[in-house]
Amino acid sequence: MGLTSSEISNRRRDKRRKNRKINSTRTLISLENDRNIELLKDFWYKLNKDEESEIIVDDFKIRHAHRLIKMPMHSWNETMWKNQASLLAITFTDREIIAISSFKNCLEHLKSIYYKLIDLDTKDREYNSTYGSSGVELSSLPRSNRFKEEAPGLWDEFEEITLNLLENGNPLTRNKK
C-alpha cells in the first residue's frame, strides 16, 4: 500500500511539474509575441508620422519605401520560440503552432521586403553613379529605375502584412479578445 501511495504521489508531482512547464512556455511565447507586436507598432508609427496626404499614390509609396529603408529594422524576438522547441508539441495545439509559426513568418517576410528595398536602392545608386563618375554624359545613358518600378508593389505588400499583424495581434490571445 505504501508503494502505491508513493507511486500516485510521484505521478501527481510529475503532472504538476509538466503543467508548470507548459504554462511557463505558453507565457514566455505569448510575451515574446506581445513584444514583437509592440516593436512593430512603434516601427509603424515612426514610419508613418508626419505623412502628407496630397501626393500621387506611386510617389507616396516610393517616398515611404525610402523612409522605410532609412529606418533601422528591429530584430524580432524569437529566442523563446527557438529555445522552447522541445516543449512546443506538448504546450500548444497544432492550430496554435501553425498560427504562431505564421506570425513569425510574416515578421521575417517584412524583414525580407526591407532588405530587398535596400538592395534595389543600392543597385540603382551604384549603377547611376558609375556612369556619372566615368565622365559619360548622363543624358545619353539609361538610368536604372528598378527601385521606382518595384517599390510601390513592395510597399503595398509591406503595408498589408504590417496592418494584418497589428489588427490580429498576438496569435495566442487572438481568440480570447
Beta strands, then each sheet from edge to edge (+ up, - down):
end
